[in-house]
């Protein structure tokens, strides 16, 4: 797949939509399209990984391992979502395992090259980091809501619930 | 408050005293999920049953002698008011008493009360329904109505979030709803073995909704306050305005006619001015801790 075709895909994805044509082209240059059949592991918790992904179609599941309970799903991601932020932030090993829930296609961006691009061109660096921060902020809020157990029964957290006006 | 779709007590008011409960008999009980069941009620007085009408979003006060009264949204088809469906989760004395009842038992019923979902504002627009947990029952009458008048609306979406796969309500109806033109997307906060659907909170589904035109959409939300706030926030980040968003709230309703003040939220009485509010009209009060 050539740079032009990759750029056209990036243009349509939520994570990269809104970047200038030139920035999308620069990203396309260091990207490639990757296919993950259903059940394929995109990357595994505890491993080093060199790519960051923007899903273009399909769906993946983020799981985390817990002793005696296996790898438990905590979030699903789909087209337009960012996967593998640890690699671009150079935070060492991956914090979770990501598995394709269905046949999935993703734009894989080489994390080292992306970091270098951001260092050399701070304008695109700011745009990319702003988008990563936004994606992580969205996930942080979602995580908080999950932790709060919003649909728990009234006795579990002592607050009023639907149908509980008595 | 001016909720444009206020239809409190659509039953012929001249014939019904809203302070006096009518006797209703339980015709059928359908266990839904843990601690939640749907009760099909019928008024025993033929004249009252004949006169009874409700619109999607309204609620009844169900009365159990010795236990008290509780506000319960109607969850059935408004085109079949002779059978009044109420999906009830055990949450206190009244609902616990109802949960102990069986088919043929009777209880008291006052209503219908409250404002309705803004159907007339949905016409010609894409309608996005977002439900969280036990927030789906108050939206189900609206789903029936939207599907019955399918040609009047644009795209119809239901985004449903539940605590776990086992806590999803009305799953046996989804194929019919989908066939009727409702696009359903589900998610659960916590997965369980065998679940291959989405995991994550329901506002994420809205953030990812494709073919979404904020200018021609209307968003109707029902669920815990927190879920409604963050869903509305996601919608506004995608370009919707608070005037295009409607929420169904619930508080401790006692009298159901705006007199006792138990359900007061700021200047509003949820029982009388709500439960359905346009979001901009109620947002300031949802943010006040303790209200």
Contacts between the chains, C-beta under 8 A, distances in Angstrom:
chain1	res1	chain2	res2	distance
A	14	B	208	7.6
A	59	B	198	7.8
A	61	B	199	6.8
A	72	B	191	6.9
A	73	B	191	4.4
A	73	B	195	7.9
A	73	B	199	4.8
A	74	B	199	6.4
A	75	B	199	5.6
A	75	B	200	4.7
A	76	B	187	7.6
A	76	B	197	7.8
A	76	B	198	4.5
A	76	B	199	5.0
A	76	B	200	6.0
A	78	B	208	6.1
A	79	B	208	7.7
A	79	B	210	7.7
A	80	B	208	6.7
A	81	B	208	7.5
A	101	B	196	6.5
A	138	B	204	7.6
A	138	B	207	6.8
A	141	B	203	8.0
A	141	B	230	6.8
A	142	B	200	5.8
A	142	B	201	4.9
A	142	B	203	7.1
A	142	B	204	5.6
A	145	B	189	7.8
A	145	B	201	4.4
A	145	B	203	7.4
A	145	B	226	6.8
A	145	B	227	7.2
A	145	B	230	6.3
A	146	B	189	5.0
A	146	B	190	7.5
A	146	B	200	7.3
A	146	B	201	5.8
A	148	B	226	6.7
A	149	B	163	7.1
A	149	B	189	7.1
A	150	B	132	6.5
A	150	B	133	7.1
A	150	B	163	7.9
A	150	B	189	7.3
A	150	B	201	7.6
A	150	B	223	7.5
A	150	B	224	4.6
A	150	B	226	5.5
A	150	B	227	5.2
A	151	B	132	6.4
A	151	B	133	3.5
A	151	B	134	7.3
A	151	B	161	7.8
A	151	B	162	6.5
A	151	B	163	3.9
A	151	B	167	6.8
A	151	B	189	6.9
A	151	B	223	7.8
A	151	B	224	6.7
A	152	B	163	6.8
A	153	B	35	6.9
A	153	B	89	7.5
A	153	B	91	6.9
A	154	B	91	4.9
A	154	B	92	7.3
A	160	B	250	7.4
A	160	B	251	6.7
A	160	B	252	6.6
A	161	B	89	7.3
A	161	B	91	5.7
A	161	B	134	6.9
A	161	B	224	7.1
A	161	B	250	7.9
A	162	B	73	7.6
A	162	B	89	7.3
A	162	B	133	7.3
A	162	B	134	4.5
A	162	B	135	5.8
A	162	B	138	7.7
A	162	B	222	7.6
A	162	B	223	7.3
A	162	B	224	7.3
A	162	B	250	5.4
A	163	B	70	7.3
A	163	B	71	7.7
A	163	B	72	5.8
A	163	B	73	7.1
A	163	B	87	8.0
A	163	B	88	6.0
A	163	B	89	5.2
A	163	B	91	6.0
A	163	B	95	6.8
A	163	B	134	5.9
A	163	B	137	7.9
A	163	B	250	7.3
A	164	B	70	8.0
A	164	B	89	7.5
A	164	B	91	3.6
A	164	B	92	5.9
A	164	B	95	7.5
A	164	B	250	7.7
A	165	B	70	5.9
A	165	B	71	4.5
A	165	B	250	6.1
A	165	B	251	6.5
A	165	B	252	4.8
A	165	B	253	4.5
A	165	B	254	7.8
A	165	B	263	7.2
A	166	B	68	5.9
A	166	B	69	7.3
A	166	B	70	4.0
A	166	B	91	7.1
A	166	B	92	4.0
A	166	B	93	6.0
A	166	B	94	4.3
A	166	B	95	6.6
A	166	B	252	7.7
